Amino acid sequence: MDPSQVKIPPMKNLTVDNITENVIRINSLCEDQRMKYILERLVTHLHDFARETRLSSDEWMTGLRFLTEVGQITTDVRQEYILLSDVLGLSILVDSIDHPKPPGSTEGTVLGPFHTHDAEEMSAGDSMSHDPEGEPLLVVCTLRDTEGRPVEGVKIDIWETDSSGHYDVQYAGREGPDGRCIMRSGSDGVFWFKAITPVPYPIPHDGPVGRLLKKLHRHPYRPSHMHFMFEKEGYDHLITALYLRNDPYETSDAVFGVKDSLTVDIGKVGPELSKKYDVPEGHALLTYDFVLVSDEETSQLRAYNSKVALDKLGRKVKIVNGLPVPDLD
């Protein structure tokens, strides 16, 4: 940008006490009110963090080197930055803020670093896993809205590890997707497929995030779970997972994803389901009733929660396009 076309506020003799207000002042030239608000709060908290911790130059450089390493190890199939966000609890916090859920609806959880966009679309009853070592599992689920009506034609993205606790993308010789699929809900809101019973596994801990966990005396394990993502126009985008009850890591998930409402038991197929789904009696069974929220419901709840939360912080804001910006009127 041509400096002659920008009126920069005069800044001189910047100190520990006045640097923050000056950075905010120069950033306030931004015309995007939401971006300006985000940068104002980001600069404020970053600067306060440095002041409160009396951050040393060596510590600051250590942090910069750490973030550089996180970026260097990140690839299309290994999202170390998502992993960092996950282990710091930021991912689950952002999801909870951006996708609030009214009572009775399915809660969200973390996406994780292993979702891909190459899963094959499968029909009801197909098997998404080709792992001969895994315990065969029948999964039968329903999809309804908050009024109890079935939701048809929802795109459902599903993924899990193999029986050794590895996702397909973690294998160097991967030739195509496995342990993942895309399905569509039927007119009755039902979708069903065959998979394997989930197992616990460690998140990748051979990189900078793993070294951070070790330094903090934290383990890298996630409890047994299966990921689901739901997309349909008019409904809030839902990223969630189902976790197996009484897993050894149920209460110490490395990425803070477990919620009581998403914790399930593995059952057994009885005579009726055996005949209906053509699987042996006693076959492992996972069932769940998902409840989707409309975009309108989510937008209203998000705006209400934002206003209440920021009022408590003493910040005067107004809601624009569902997001808070400073109320300068």
C-alpha positions, 0 to 999 in steps of 0.5 A: 500500500502506498504510504502517501494514501494512508493517514498514520497517527503519529507515534514516537517514544513508545514505552511499556506503558503506551505501546498497546494503545498505539498499536491499537490506534494504528490498527483502527484504520481497518474498515472491517469492524469485526477484524478491527475488534478481533485485532484490538482484543488480540493485541491487548491480551498478547501485550498483557500476557507479556507484561504479566509474565515479564516475558524474557527475550529468550522465552519469546524466541523459544516460543517463536521457534516452537511455532516455526517447528509446528508449521514446518511439520504440518502437511495436508495429512498432518495438521500440527496446528490443529493438534496444538489448538486441540491440546490447549483446549482452544478447539473445543472452546471455539466450537462451543462458542460458535456452535451453541446447542439448545437442550436436547440437541447433539453436542459438538466436539473437536474435528481433530487433525485427521479428517480428509476430503477423499472419503468415498460415498457409500450406501446404507449397510456398506462397510467403511473398514477393511481391517481384518483385525478389528472387531466388526461393528454394526452402527445404526443411527437416526437424524432428527431436528429439534422438533423430532422430525427426521432429516433426510439427505444430510451429508454424513462424514464418518471416520475412525482409526483401525484396530491398531489405533492408526488413521489411514493417512498415518501409513506411508504407503496409503493408496486410498481412504479406509476407515472413513466414508460419506453417507446420506440419511434416508427419508426416515432420517436413518443411516447405518453402516458397518465399521469396527469397534473404536480403540484408544490411540495416541495423537501424534507425539513425535513433533513439537506438540508431543514434546510440549505434552511431555514437558507438561507431564501429560499423556497423548492418548485419546479415548476410543471414539468415532467421528461424525460430521453433518452438513445440510443447507439450513442446519448448523454444521455439526462436528461431533464424535461418539466415545465409548463408556469406561474407556481408560482415557475417558476422563483424561482425553488429551484434546478435551473432547469427551462429553457425557451426552456423547458417551455410549455403550457398545451393545449386542445385536439381538434376533430382530436386528440380526434379521433386519440388518443381516448380521449374526446375533451377538454382533457388536452394536452401536446406536445413537439418535443425533439431533440437528439444530437449524441455522436460525436457532444457532444464530439466535442462540450465538447472538444471545450468548455473545451479548450475555458473556460480553455484558459480564465483561463490561464490554459494550457491543452490538451483534452484526451478522451474528458476531459482536463488534464494539457499539460506538453509538 
